């Protein structure tokens, strides 16, 4: 008895990459590397390997290393999401956003500023972008006395939280729910926003 074979079907089309997901993976990989290595030591191949793509694909989406890292060193998109809440609930929202970003995306919207000293002149760009996109944008929303100082204090609280959660990996902090942390820590941040 011979086996019945079915004729092969039409060749399947190669799986198409989701361009936005690929770009996000590349940016995430570049952020990860930038937080651990000096800018000058990171190659496009390093980024591609970490993102699971080819170096030519990185070039296709970002043009060159400088364009990619200019995007990574910008805080505009992260700042927009971080500040996307009414002022009277902004402290709680920012706490949730920092923790959810670390938990869900493995990336903190603010922590790459901590590694600015690793990057020489590029660190100056990172600091300038951070001030403009995060601190100054927050200060512009505040009313009352000393909005610039209050914005810096609020952001400092968020960076401290991000370090304890994501870098020091405080076990009790990581065991708590994000809602509980936002309920406890959000009001402390809010005191700088609406004194």
N, CA, C and O of each residue as an XYZ file, in Angstrom:
780
protein
N       0.850     -1.171      0.000
C       0.000      0.000      0.000
C       0.896      1.233      0.000
O       1.818      1.343      0.808
N       0.622      2.134     -0.890
C       1.458      3.324     -0.977
C       0.801      4.471     -0.229
O      -0.423      4.564     -0.128
N       1.645      5.325      0.283
C       1.148      6.485      1.031
C       0.590      7.497      0.053
O       1.136      7.701     -1.031
N      -0.492      8.120      0.443
C      -1.092      9.167     -0.375
C      -0.426     10.474     -0.001
O      -0.381     10.867      1.165
N       0.075     11.119     -0.997
C       0.702     12.409     -0.693
C      -0.161     13.511     -1.285
O      -0.796     13.356     -2.328
N      -0.156     14.592     -0.596
C      -0.912     15.737     -1.103
C       0.050     16.637     -1.841
O       1.187     16.836     -1.413
N      -0.405     17.174     -2.938
C       0.479     18.067     -3.687
C       0.794     19.297     -2.843
O      -0.040     19.769     -2.071
N       2.006     19.804     -3.003
C       2.335     21.001     -2.225
C       1.465     22.171     -2.645
O       1.106     22.317     -3.813
N       1.137     22.994     -1.674
C       0.341     24.190     -1.945
C       1.229     25.297     -2.462
O       2.436     25.120     -2.630
N       0.631     26.415     -2.709
C       1.435     27.548     -3.177
C       2.447     27.928     -2.101
O       2.174     27.797     -0.908
N       3.591     28.388     -2.522
C       4.582     28.761     -1.519
C       4.040     29.870     -0.629
O       3.389     30.809     -1.086
N       4.331     29.726      0.653
C       3.817     30.749      1.570
C       4.700     31.983      1.491
O       5.912     31.914      1.287
N       4.046     33.087      1.660
C       4.773     34.354      1.625
C       5.604     34.468      2.894
O       5.173     34.019      3.956
N       6.769     35.051      2.803
C       7.566     35.217      4.009
C       6.818     36.107      4.998
O       6.102     37.035      4.623
N       7.014     35.787      6.270
C       6.338     36.564      7.308
C       6.821     38.009      7.250
O       8.021     38.280      7.189
N       5.875     38.912      7.270
C       6.229     40.333      7.233
C       6.450     40.827      8.657
O       5.710     40.477      9.577
N       7.437     41.609      8.810
C       7.690     42.209     10.111
C       6.707     43.360     10.329
O       6.330     44.065      9.392
N       6.320     43.522     11.532
C       5.543     44.684     11.908
C       6.546     45.824     12.087
O       7.332     45.817     13.035
N       6.521     46.788     11.193
C       7.529     47.855     11.191
C       7.580     48.598     12.521
O       8.664     48.875     13.035
N       6.425     48.921     13.079
C       6.418     49.665     14.341
C       6.973     48.826     15.477
O       7.703     49.341     16.324
N       6.638     47.538     15.510
C       7.182     46.652     16.556
C       8.691     46.508     16.399
O       9.419     46.461     17.390
N       9.154     46.438     15.173
C      10.590     46.328     14.920
C      11.313     47.587     15.360
O      12.357     47.509     16.009
N      10.767     48.750     15.013
C      11.372     50.008     15.444
C      11.410     50.097     16.968
O      12.404     50.529     17.551
N      10.318     49.683     17.599
C      10.265     49.722     19.068
C      11.315     48.796     19.669
O      11.957     49.147     20.659
N      11.495     47.620     19.080
C      12.507     46.682     19.581
C      13.914     47.256     19.429
O      14.758     47.086     20.309
N      14.158     47.928     18.324
C      15.470     48.550     18.094
C      15.705     49.673     19.107
O      16.788     49.769     19.685
N      14.716     50.506     19.320
C      14.862     51.595     20.290
C      15.055     51.060     21.697
O      15.869     51.582     22.458
N      14.312     50.022     22.043
C      14.466     49.416     23.370
C      15.875     48.856     23.533
O      16.493     49.039     24.582
N      16.386     48.181     22.515
C      17.734     47.624     22.574
C      18.768     48.742     22.710
O      19.708     48.627     23.497
N      18.599     49.805     21.957
C      19.551     50.918     22.026
C      19.502     51.586     23.394
O      20.545     51.964     23.929
N      18.316     51.736     23.968
C      18.198     52.321     25.312
C      18.884     51.439     26.341
O      19.601     51.923     27.218
N      18.653     50.130     26.222
C      19.278     49.185     27.150
C      20.801     49.315     27.088
O      21.461     49.403     28.124
N      21.344     49.327     25.903
C      22.795     49.416     25.740
C      23.327     50.767     26.205
O      24.389     50.834     26.825
N      22.606     51.835     25.914
C      23.040     53.167     26.306
C      23.075     53.316     27.822
O      23.854     54.107     28.354
N      22.237     52.562     28.510
C      22.211     52.615     29.967
C      23.343     51.811     30.595
O      23.537     51.861     31.809
N      24.089     51.073     29.785
C      25.121     50.194     30.335
C      26.509     50.399     29.745
O      27.502     49.921     30.295
N      26.574     51.109     28.626
C      27.847     51.273     27.933
C      27.983     52.700     27.422
O      26.993     53.385     27.166
N      29.206     53.122     27.283
C      29.462     54.435     26.697
C      28.993     54.445     25.246
O      29.125     53.448     24.536
N      28.450     55.567     24.815
C      27.936     55.712     23.452
C      28.968     55.272     22.422
O      28.636     54.581     21.459
N      30.209     55.671     22.625
C      31.262     55.361     21.649
C      31.538     53.858     21.528
O      32.040     53.400     20.503
N      31.212     53.103     22.562
C      31.479     51.657     22.562
C      30.354     50.830     21.950
O      30.518     49.625     21.759
N      29.233     51.438     21.643
C      28.070     50.709     21.123
C      28.092     50.750     19.597
O      28.216     51.818     18.998
N      27.970     49.588     18.984
C      27.907     49.521     17.520
C      26.481     49.234     17.079
O      25.652     48.787     17.872
N      26.204     49.491     15.817
C      24.893     49.141     15.274
C      24.673     47.634     15.339
O      23.546     47.179     15.531
N      25.740     46.860     15.181
C      25.618     45.403     15.292
C      25.189     45.008     16.709
O      24.379     44.096     16.881
N      25.729     45.691     17.720
C      25.315     45.425     19.103
C      23.815     45.657     19.263
O      23.105     44.847     19.860
N      23.353     46.769     18.724
C      21.932     47.107     18.816
C      21.099     46.067     18.061
O      20.093     45.576     18.574
N      21.521     45.741     16.854
C      20.785     44.770     16.038
C      20.720     43.415     16.730
O      19.657     42.797     16.785
N      21.849     42.949     17.258
C      21.868     41.657     17.947
C      20.914     41.653     19.129
O      20.170     40.692     19.326
N      20.932     42.723     19.917
C      20.058     42.792     21.095
C      18.586     42.836     20.675
O      17.729     42.270     21.353
N      18.295     43.507     19.557
C      16.909     43.636     19.087
C      16.438     42.420     18.302
O      15.244     42.275     18.041
N      17.373     41.539     17.921
C      16.995     40.362     17.142
C      16.719     40.676     15.676
O      15.890     40.030     15.034
N      17.422     41.673     15.158
C      17.261     42.063     13.757
C      18.649     42.171     13.131
O      19.661     41.970     13.803
N      18.684     42.483     11.861
C      19.970     42.660     11.183
C      20.403     44.126     11.264
O      19.575     45.029     11.383
N      21.713     44.338     11.197
C      22.226     45.712     11.203
C      21.679     46.532     10.027
O      21.361     47.708     10.208
N      21.558     45.936      8.808
C      20.969     46.720      7.714
C      19.531     47.176      8.001
O      19.103     48.227      7.523
N      18.790     46.380      8.782
C      17.429     46.793      9.121
C      17.452     48.008     10.055
O      16.610     48.900      9.942
N      18.412     48.037     10.970
C      18.563     49.213     11.828
C      18.838     50.443     10.964
O      18.257     51.508     11.174
N      19.728     50.277      9.997
C      20.034     51.385      9.084
C      18.809     51.802      8.283
O      18.578     52.991      8.064
N      18.029     50.827      7.848
C      16.823     51.129      7.060
C      15.868     52.029      7.849
O      15.320     52.991      7.311
N      15.679     51.705      9.127
C      14.715     52.458      9.923
C      15.270     53.757     10.495
O      14.523     54.719     10.671
N      16.579     53.802     10.789
C      17.115     54.970     11.496
C      18.228     55.701     10.753
O      18.672     56.756     11.207
N      18.688     55.172      9.630
C      19.674     55.874      8.830
C      21.102     55.648      9.232
O      21.905     55.186      8.421
N      21.449     55.964     10.478
C      22.804     55.736     10.963
C      22.787     55.738     12.488
O      21.756     55.971     13.119
N      23.941     55.476     13.052
C      24.048     55.386     14.514
C      23.664     56.702     15.174
O      22.962     56.706     16.185
N      24.117     57.817     14.613
C      23.817     59.117     15.224
C      22.319     59.407     15.223
O      21.792     59.930     16.204
N      21.636     59.076     14.145
C      20.185     59.299     14.093
C      19.459     58.422     15.100
O      18.528     58.867     15.771
N      19.896     57.165     15.200
C      19.277     56.249     16.171
C      19.462     56.793     17.582
O      18.505     56.876     18.351
N      20.688     57.161     17.919
C      20.930     57.603     19.289
C      20.382     58.993     19.564
O      20.116     59.324     20.719
N      20.207     59.810     18.545
C      19.513     61.084     18.750
C      18.081     60.812     19.195
O      17.541     61.511     20.053
N      17.480     59.798     18.607
C      16.118     59.401     18.983
C      16.080     58.837     20.396
O      15.172     59.145     21.168
N      17.073     58.006     20.735
C      17.137     57.400     22.067
C      17.399     58.465     23.130
O      16.895     58.364     24.248
N      18.176     59.472     22.786
C      18.513     60.511     23.752
C      17.418     61.561     23.887
O      17.515     62.448     24.735
N      16.393     61.474     23.075
C      15.267     62.379     23.183
C      14.293     61.822     24.214
O      14.093     60.611     24.305
N      13.705     62.695     24.966
C      12.718     62.282     25.967
C      11.318     62.729     25.573
O      10.399     62.624     26.385
N      11.124     63.230     24.343
C       9.847     63.847     24.000
C       8.673     62.881     24.081
O       7.644     63.221     24.666
N       8.799     61.696     23.513
C       7.688     60.736     23.550
C       7.430     60.255     24.974
O       6.284     60.175     25.416
N       8.512     59.935     25.687
C       8.359     59.479     27.070
C       7.754     60.569     27.942
O       6.898     60.291     28.782
N       8.194     61.806     27.746
C       7.670     62.904     28.545
C       6.189     63.125     28.267
O       5.418     63.398     29.187
N       5.792     63.009     27.014
C       4.375     63.194     26.676
C       3.509     62.186     27.420
O       2.461     62.546     27.957
N       3.936     60.929     27.458
C       3.173     59.896     28.166
C       3.244     60.105     29.678
O       2.246     59.925     30.377
N       4.409     60.481     30.180
C       4.592     60.703     31.615
C       3.692     61.827     32.122
O       3.185     61.761     33.241
N       3.496     62.848     31.308
C       2.748     64.037     31.736
C       1.294     64.034     31.277
O       0.606     65.048     31.398
N       0.819     62.907     30.754
C      -0.518     62.826     30.164
C      -1.599     62.543     31.210
O      -2.229     61.486     31.201
N      -1.798     63.499     32.100
C      -2.864     63.385     33.099
C      -3.209     64.787     33.578
O      -2.389     65.700     33.476
N      -4.418     64.963     34.100
C      -4.761     66.270     34.673
C      -3.819     66.584     35.833
O      -3.361     65.674     36.525
N      -3.532     67.853     36.046
C      -2.570     68.264     37.063
C      -2.930     67.742     38.450
O      -2.038     67.378     39.216
N      -4.218     67.700     38.790
C      -4.588     67.279     40.140
C      -4.402     65.779     40.391
O      -4.520     65.340     41.535
N      -4.117     64.987     39.363
C      -3.835     63.557     39.540
C      -2.484     63.173     38.920
O      -2.188     61.991     38.742
N      -1.679     64.177     38.600
C      -0.448     63.917     37.861
C       0.582     63.128     38.673
O       1.266     62.266     38.121
N       0.703     63.404     39.965
C       1.680     62.681     40.784
C       1.428     61.182     40.762
O       2.348     60.395     40.537
N       0.206     60.796     40.992
C      -0.157     59.375     40.980
C       0.054     58.781     39.589
O       0.558     57.666     39.456
N      -0.331     59.523     38.562
C      -0.158     59.042     37.187
C       1.318     58.821     36.869
O       1.676     57.798     36.286
N       2.171     59.760     37.242
C       3.593     59.631     36.933
C       4.207     58.428     37.658
O       5.028     57.714     37.083
N       3.818     58.204     38.902
C       4.312     57.029     39.634
C       3.899     55.756     38.898
O       4.727     54.876     38.660
N       2.643     55.661     38.545
C       2.159     54.476     37.811
C       2.920     54.311     36.494
O       3.324     53.204     36.141
N       3.111     55.403     35.780
C       3.759     55.327     34.477
C       5.200     54.824     34.596
O       5.625     53.976     33.812
N       5.942     55.336     35.560
C       7.322     54.890     35.759
C       7.361     53.387     36.047
O       8.153     52.659     35.449
N       6.512     52.927     36.953
C       6.532     51.510     37.342
C       5.976     50.599     36.252
O       6.523     49.522     36.011
N       4.906     51.012     35.596
C       4.349     50.191     34.517
C       5.316     50.102     33.338
O       5.411     49.060     32.691
N       6.031     51.187     33.059
C       7.013     51.152     31.974
C       8.100     50.134     32.271
O       8.507     49.379     31.387
N       8.567     50.110     33.498
C       9.593     49.131     33.860
C       9.037     47.717     33.833
O       9.681     46.807     33.312
N       7.865     47.528     34.381
C       7.288     46.179     34.454
C       6.892     45.662     33.071
O       7.194     44.517     32.732
N       6.229     46.481     32.278
C       5.657     46.008     31.022
C       6.608     46.120     29.834
O       6.581     45.273     28.940
N       7.447     47.154     29.813
C       8.332     47.360     28.667
C       9.794     47.124     28.995
O      10.641     47.085     28.103
N      10.089     46.966     30.292
C      11.486     46.799     30.688
C      12.294     48.061     30.492
O      13.518     48.000     30.376
N      11.630     49.208     30.452
C      12.332     50.472     30.239
C      11.682     51.558     31.077
O      10.461     51.715     31.067
N      12.497     52.300     31.795
C      12.005     53.418     32.578
C      12.048     54.667     31.704
O      13.030     54.877     30.991
N      11.013     55.498     31.738
C      11.002     56.672     30.870
C      12.013     57.748     31.269
O      12.257     58.674     30.496
N      12.608     57.641     32.471
C      13.506     58.671     32.967
C      14.925     58.208     33.260
O      15.858     59.009     33.194
N      15.107     56.936     33.582
C      16.376     56.485     34.147
C      17.587     56.642     33.253
O      18.708     56.659     33.761
N      17.418     56.759     31.948
C      18.630     56.880     31.143
C      19.402     58.157     31.444
O      20.572     58.267     31.079
N      18.770     59.124     32.105
C      19.503     60.317     32.507
C      20.570     59.977     33.546
O      21.587     60.666     33.624
N      20.364     58.947     34.329
C      21.314     58.551     35.367
C      22.661     58.177     34.753
O      23.700     58.312     35.399
N      22.643     57.709     33.509
C      23.856     57.228     32.874
C      24.514     58.277     31.970
O      25.441     57.955     31.227
N      24.045     59.520     32.028
C      24.617     60.582     31.197
C      26.134     60.726     31.372
O      26.826     60.988     30.387
N      26.676     60.567     32.579
C      28.129     60.716     32.718
C      28.949     59.719     31.896
O      30.126     59.962     31.632
N      28.351     58.616     31.495
C      29.068     57.630     30.681
C      29.312     58.105     29.257
O      30.159     57.544     28.562
N      28.597     59.117     28.812
C      28.515     59.400     27.387
C      29.248     60.647     26.909
O      29.013     61.100     25.789
N      30.118     61.204     27.719
C      30.908     62.348     27.276
C      30.034     63.472     26.744
O      29.078     63.884     27.402
N      30.355     63.967     25.558
C      29.580     65.053     24.950
C      28.139     64.640     24.685
O      27.233     65.471     24.740
N      27.924     63.362     24.399
C      26.553     62.885     24.193
C      25.746     62.965     25.498
O      24.521     63.092     25.472
N      26.444     62.891     26.631
C      25.776     63.067     27.919
C      25.211     64.462     28.065
O      24.154     64.649     28.668
N      25.914     65.451     27.512
C      25.399     66.823     27.541
C      24.111     66.934     26.734
O      23.184     67.640     27.133
N      24.053     66.243     25.609
C      22.832     66.223     24.788
C      21.701     65.554     25.570
O      20.572     66.043     25.589
N      22.019     64.434     26.212
C      21.023     63.712     26.999
C      20.476     64.596     28.112
O      19.264     64.646     28.322
N      21.359     65.295     28.829
C      20.922     66.186     29.910
C      20.065     67.335     29.380
O      19.041     67.671     29.976
N      20.476     67.936     28.270
C      19.710     69.050     27.700
C      18.316     68.586     27.267
O      17.326     69.274     27.514
N      18.244     67.434     26.630
C      16.943     66.894     26.216
C      16.067     66.577     27.429
O      14.865     66.842     27.427
N      16.679     66.013     28.449
C      15.940     65.677     29.671
C      15.345     66.937     30.296
O      14.168     66.971     30.653
N      16.169     67.959     30.419
C      15.672     69.209     31.011
C      14.536     69.798     30.172
O      13.503     70.200     30.708
N      14.734     69.844     28.863
C      13.731     70.474     27.997
C      12.435     69.672     27.949
O      11.351     70.229     28.124
N      12.545     68.375     27.713
C      11.348     67.562     27.488
C      10.632     67.155     28.770
O       9.405     67.058     28.787
N      11.380     66.917     29.840
C      10.755     66.420     31.072
C      10.580     67.559     32.081
O       9.455     67.941     32.399
N      11.684     68.093     32.576
C      11.612     69.054     33.681
C      10.942     70.355     33.255
O      10.025     70.825     33.928
N      11.382     70.936     32.157
C      10.790     72.212     31.730
C       9.327     72.052     31.304
O       8.505     72.937     31.541
N       9.014     70.922     30.678
C       7.610     70.681     30.289
C       6.725     70.539     31.514
O       5.594     71.025     31.532
N       7.242     69.872     32.539
C       6.469     69.759     33.781
C       6.339     71.126     34.444
O       5.244     71.508     34.857
N       7.431     71.860     34.549
C       7.391     73.176     35.193
C       6.392     74.110     34.510
O       5.726     74.901     35.177
N       6.286     74.021     33.191
C       5.363     74.881     32.445
C       3.905     74.623     32.820
O       3.052     75.491     32.636
N       3.623     73.446     33.340
C       2.243     73.121     33.734
C       1.914     73.580     35.150
O       0.742     73.628     35.525
N       2.923     73.916     35.934
C       2.707     74.220     37.342
C       2.365     75.692     37.552
O       2.852     76.569     36.840
N       1.523     75.938     38.537
C       1.198     77.298     38.945
C       1.756     77.508     40.352
O       2.137     76.554     41.030
N       1.798     78.740     40.769
C       2.295     79.024     42.109
C       3.785     79.296     42.108
O       4.414     79.387     41.053
N       4.346     79.425     43.312
C       5.756     79.806     43.429
C       6.714     78.681     43.032
O       6.397     77.498     43.158
N       7.880     79.076     42.555
C       9.003     78.170     42.281
C       8.659     76.947     41.422
O       9.008     75.828     41.800
N       7.992     77.125     40.288
C       7.601     75.946     39.500
C       8.805     75.141     38.993
O       8.719     73.918     38.882
N       9.918     75.804     38.687
C      11.087     75.076     38.181
C      11.683     74.183     39.267
O      12.024     73.029     39.005
N      11.808     74.706     40.469
C      12.332     73.917     41.582
C      11.386     72.773     41.918
O      11.826     71.644     42.137
N      10.091     73.059     41.958
C       9.125     72.016     42.289
C       9.129     70.917     41.234
O       8.987     69.740     41.567
N       9.288     71.285     39.974
C       9.364     70.267     38.914
C      10.590     69.388     39.106
O      10.500     68.167     38.979
N      11.744     69.996     39.413
C      12.945     69.203     39.638
C      12.785     68.278     40.833
O      13.235     67.132     40.789
N      12.158     68.748     41.893
C      11.955     67.908     43.073
C      11.027     66.734     42.766
O      11.278     65.609     43.198
N       9.963     66.998     42.025
C       9.038     65.917     41.664
C       9.735     64.869     40.795
O       9.576     63.668     41.014
N      10.501     65.327     39.817
C      11.212     64.399     38.937
C      12.261     63.621     39.726
O      12.472     62.435     39.473
N      12.924     64.284     40.682
C      13.906     63.591     41.524
C      13.243     62.455     42.302
O      13.824     61.380     42.450
N      12.036     62.691     42.794
C      11.320     61.630     43.505
C      11.043     60.446     42.576
O      11.165     59.290     42.983
N      10.671     60.737     41.337
C      10.379     59.662     40.379
C      11.640     58.887     40.003
O      11.605     57.664     39.865
N      12.753     59.603     39.839
C      14.006     58.912     39.512
C      14.416     58.010     40.672
O      14.849     56.878     40.456
N      14.283     58.504     41.898
C      14.594     57.668     43.068
C      13.736     56.421     43.101
O      14.235     55.329     43.374
N      12.462     56.567     42.828
C      11.565     55.421     42.782
C      11.989     54.453     41.688
O      12.022     53.240     41.896
N      12.311     54.998     40.523
C      12.739     54.148     39.419
C      14.010     53.386     39.730
O      14.134     52.214     39.376
N      14.957     54.040     40.388
C      16.208     53.371     40.769
C      15.915     52.255     41.768
O      16.426     51.144     41.621
N      15.106     52.535     42.771
C      14.817     51.522     43.793
C      14.045     50.348     43.205
O      14.274     49.200     43.585
N      13.138     50.627     42.288
C      12.333     49.562     41.681
C      13.109     48.780     40.630
O      13.086     47.549     40.625
N      13.796     49.491     39.741
C      14.386     48.826     38.586
C      15.844     48.465     38.701
O      16.281     47.483     38.100
N      16.619     49.233     39.460
C      18.047     48.964     39.554
C      18.377     48.249     40.869
O      19.006     47.190     40.859
N      17.951     48.827     42.000
C      18.196     48.175     43.288
C      17.270     46.965     43.479
O      17.559     46.064     44.267
N      16.153     46.965     42.743
C      15.164     45.887     42.805
C      14.728     45.585     44.242
O      14.789     44.449     44.712
N      14.290     46.639     44.911
C      13.789     46.493     46.285
C      12.702     45.435     46.343
O      11.665     45.585     45.697
N      12.916     44.368     47.102
C      11.971     43.239     47.067
C      10.569     43.591     47.559
O       9.585     43.130     46.981
N      10.459     44.396     48.614
C       9.115     44.740     49.090
C       8.421     45.682     48.121
O       7.209     45.598     47.920
N       9.185     46.565     47.532
C       8.625     47.471     46.530
C       8.128     46.674     45.332
O       7.049     46.946     44.807
N       8.910     45.693     44.900
C       8.524     44.893     43.732
C       7.390     43.918     44.038
O       6.677     43.487     43.132
N       7.225     43.572     45.309
C       6.117     42.685     45.682
C       4.793     43.429     45.819
O       3.724     42.831     45.706
N       4.868     44.736     46.063
C       3.652     45.537     46.214
C       3.007     45.738     44.848
O       3.671     45.664     43.814
N       1.717     45.991     44.862
C       1.040     46.282     43.597
C       1.364     47.715     43.172
O       1.657     48.576     44.002
N       1.305     47.943     41.890
C       1.558     49.299     41.385
C       0.500     50.261     41.907
O       0.801     51.422     42.185
N      -0.721     49.793     42.042
C      -1.787     50.644     42.583
C      -1.467     51.056     44.012
O      -1.651     52.215     44.382
N      -0.986     50.108     44.821
C      -0.635     50.427     46.206
C       0.509     51.442     46.260
O       0.466     52.390     47.044
N       1.516     51.241     45.436
C       2.644     52.176     45.414
C       2.171     53.556     44.953
O       2.547     54.572     45.538
N       1.349     53.590     43.905
C       0.839     54.876     43.409
C       0.009     55.577     44.481
O       0.090     56.797     44.625
N      -0.790     54.816     45.235
C      -1.602     55.411     46.296
C      -0.741     55.961     47.434
O      -1.087     56.972     48.046
N       0.387     55.291     47.717
C       1.246     55.720     48.818
C       2.239     56.808     48.394
O       2.473     57.758     49.142
N       2.822     56.672     47.199
C       3.911     57.546     46.770
C       3.424     58.712     45.915
O       4.034     59.782     45.906
N       2.324     58.500     45.199
C       1.768     59.551     44.354
C       1.501     60.850     45.099
O       1.832     61.919     44.587
N       0.901     60.794     46.315
C       0.654     62.043     47.047
C       1.937     62.803     47.411
O       1.936     64.033     47.460
N       3.029     62.072     47.666
C       4.294     62.752     47.973
C       4.780     63.529     46.747
O       5.260     64.654     46.881
N       4.659     62.942     45.560
C       5.037     63.640     44.336
C       4.067     64.802     44.096
O       4.475     65.887     43.682
N       2.796     64.565     44.358
C       1.769     65.577     44.103
C       1.987     66.841     44.955
O       1.601     67.932     44.536
N       2.596     66.710     46.138
C       2.813     67.895     46.973
C       3.711     68.920     46.272
O       3.628     70.113     46.565
N       4.559     68.472     45.361
C       5.397     69.401     44.606
C       4.635     70.016     43.422
O       4.994     71.088     42.934
N       3.595     69.335     42.974
C       2.876     69.766     41.792
C       1.753     70.742     42.105
O       1.531     71.702     41.366
N       1.047     70.495     43.201
C      -0.052     71.369     43.614
C       0.119     71.688     45.096
O      -0.576     71.114     45.934
N       1.037     72.597     45.428
C       1.303     72.888     46.849
C       0.138     73.596     47.516
O       0.204     73.909     48.705
